[in-house]
């Protein structure tokens, strides 16, 4: 087994050995001659063995280089501002297609790209996870006055241990207001519930 997993990373080897070691918990239910043992060299821990028998280290989490992240944020702001300049055209696919001289199929693709940019902007400028983004609605953006300073916030509602939904607020950038307005307008003519930014019609 140890020689067979040598091609894996240290983290993978350690995970496999830990998973197999769980089987030793049932030894008390069997006679001694039927006991399961990993057969590891005496006095060595699973972590030490994983280090010895792996072909690479534990690995690492990717690091986002600030310069790249800055470019991403700038691109998102630009995409949202461009979409906002076309706000009146985003309610109806046919109108958008005619005005911008594209096919309706291309209009649908454009709408999906705009929707993605808007949700990503809301996530990037608040730190919201996907599960939290699914709880926002068209009224989530709110400006709060704090001692003469205007703070932009995005509200979401969560139901965890509480029986009633709890309102949470994230600090955000003013670009989030535009992103939310775009999401509210996007495809609204086709929605069964007007203003519900999570109901996307199919064409």
For each residue, the residues with C-beta under 8 A, 3 or more apart:
1: 4 5 20
2: 5 6 49 53
3: 6 53
4: 1
5: 1 2 8 12 13 16 53 54
6: 2 3 53 54 55
7: 55
8: 5 12 13 16 54 55
9: 12 13 54 55 56 57 58 59
10: 13 14 50 51 54 56 57 58 59
11: 14 15 50 58 59
12: 5 8 9 15 16 54
13: 5 8 9 10 16 17 49 50 53 54
14: 10 11 17 18 46 47 50
15: 11 12 18 19
16: 5 8 12 13 19 20
17: 13 14 20 21 38 40 46 49 50
18: 14 15 21 22 46
19: 15 16 22
20: 1 16 17 23 38
21: 17 18 24 38 46
22: 18 19 25
23: 20 26 36
24: 21 27 35 36 37 38
25: 22 28
26: 23 29 30 36
27: 24 30 35 36
28: 25
29: 26
30: 26 27 34 35
31: 34 35
32: 35
33:
34: 30 31
35: 24 27 30 31 32
36: 23 24 26 27
37: 24
38: 17 20 21 24
39:
40: 17 44 46 49
41: 44 49
42:
43:
44: 40 41 48 49 52
45: 48 49
46: 14 17 18 21 40 49 50
47: 14 50 51
48: 44 45 51 52
49: 2 13 17 40 41 44 45 46 52 53
50: 10 11 13 14 17 46 47 53 54
51: 10 47 48 54
52: 44 48 49
53: 2 3 5 6 13 49 50
54: 5 6 8 9 10 12 13 50 51 57
55: 6 7 8 9
56: 9 10 59
57: 9 10 54
58: 9 10 11
59: 9 10 11 56
60: 63
61:
62:
63: 60
64: 68 69
65: 68 69
66: 69 70
67: 70 71
68: 64 65 71 72
69: 64 65 66 72 73
70: 66 67 73 74
71: 67 68 74 75
72: 68 69 75 76 124
73: 69 70 76 77 124 125
74: 70 71 77 78
75: 71 72 78 79
76: 72 73 79 80 117 120 121 124 175
77: 73 74 80 81 121 175
78: 74 75 81 82
79: 75 76 82 83 114 117 121
80: 76 77 83 84 117 118 121 175 178 179 182
81: 77 78 84 85 175 178
82: 78 79 85 86
83: 79 80 86 87 90 114 117 118 182
84: 80 81 87 178 181 182
85: 81 82
86: 82 83 89 90 96 100
87: 83 84 90 181 182 185
88: 91 185
89: 86 92 95 96 99 100
90: 83 86 87 96 111 114 182 185 186 187
91: 88 95 185 186 187 188 189
92: 89 95 96 189 190
93: 96 97 104 107 108 111 187 190 203
94: 97 98 104 107
95: 89 91 92 98 99
96: 86 89 90 92 93 99 100 102 107 110 111
97: 93 94 100 101 102 103 104 106 107
98: 94 95 101
99: 89 95 96
100: 86 89 96 97 107 110
101: 97 98
102: 96 97 106 107 110
103: 97 106 107
104: 93 94 97 107 108 203
105: 108 109
106: 97 102 103 109 110
107: 93 94 96 97 100 102 103 104 110 111
108: 93 104 105 111 112 203
109: 105 106 112 113
110: 96 100 102 106 107 113 114
111: 90 93 96 107 108 114 115 186 187
112: 108 109 115 116
113: 109 110 116 117
114: 79 83 90 110 111 117 118 182 186
115: 111 112 118 119 183 186 200
116: 112 113 119 120
117: 76 79 80 83 113 114 120 121 179
118: 80 83 114 115 121 122 179 180 182 183 186
119: 115 116 122 123 133 179 183
120: 76 116 117 123 124
121: 76 77 79 80 117 118 124 125 175 176 179
122: 118 119 125 126 128 133 136 154 172 176 179 180
123: 119 120 126 127 128 129 130 133
124: 72 73 76 120 121
125: 73 121 122 172 173 175 176
126: 122 123 154 170 171 172 176
127: 123 170
128: 122 123 132 133 136 154 156 170
129: 123 132 133
130: 123 133 134
131: 134 135
132: 128 129 135 136 156 158 168
133: 119 122 123 128 129 130 136 156
134: 130 131 198
135: 131 132 156 157 158
136: 122 128 132 133 140 154 155 156 180 197
137: 140 195 196 197 198
138: 180 183 184 195 196 197
139: 155
140: 136 137 154 155 156 180
141: 152 153 154 155 172 176 177 180
142: 153 154 155 169
143: 150 151 152 153
144: 150 151 153
145: 148 149 150 151
146: 149 150 151
147:
148: 145
149: 145 146
150: 143 144 145 146
151: 143 144 145 146 171
152: 141 143 171 172 173 174 176 177
153: 141 142 143 144 169 170 171 172
154: 122 126 128 136 140 141 142 169 170 172 176 180
155: 136 139 140 141 142 167 168 169 170
156: 128 132 133 135 136 140 167 168 169 170
157: 135 165 166 167 168
158: 132 135 165 166 168
159: 162 163 164 165 166
160: 166
161:
162: 159 165 166
163: 159
164: 159
165: 157 158 159 162
166: 157 158 159 160 162
167: 155 156 157
168: 132 155 156 157 158
169: 142 153 154 155 156
170: 126 127 128 153 154 155 156
171: 126 151 152 153
172: 122 125 126 141 152 153 154 176
173: 125 152 176
174: 152 177 178
175: 76 77 80 81 121 125 178 179
176: 121 122 125 126 141 152 154 172 173 179 180
177: 141 152 174 180 181
178: 80 81 84 174 175 181 182
179: 80 117 118 119 121 122 175 176 182 183
180: 118 122 136 138 140 141 154 176 177 183 184 197
181: 84 87 177 178 184 185
182: 80 83 84 87 90 114 118 178 179 185 186
183: 115 118 119 138 179 180 186 197
184: 138 180 181 188 195 197
185: 87 88 90 91 181 182 188
186: 90 91 111 114 115 118 182 183 197
187: 90 91 93 111 190 191 200 201
188: 91 184 185 191 194 195
189: 91 92
190: 92 93 187 201 203
191: 187 188 194 195 196 199 201
192: 199
193: 196 199
194: 188 191
195: 137 138 184 188 191
196: 137 138 191 193 199
197: 136 137 138 180 183 184 186
198: 134 137
199: 191 192 193 196
200: 115 187
201: 187 190 191
202:
203: 93 104 108 190
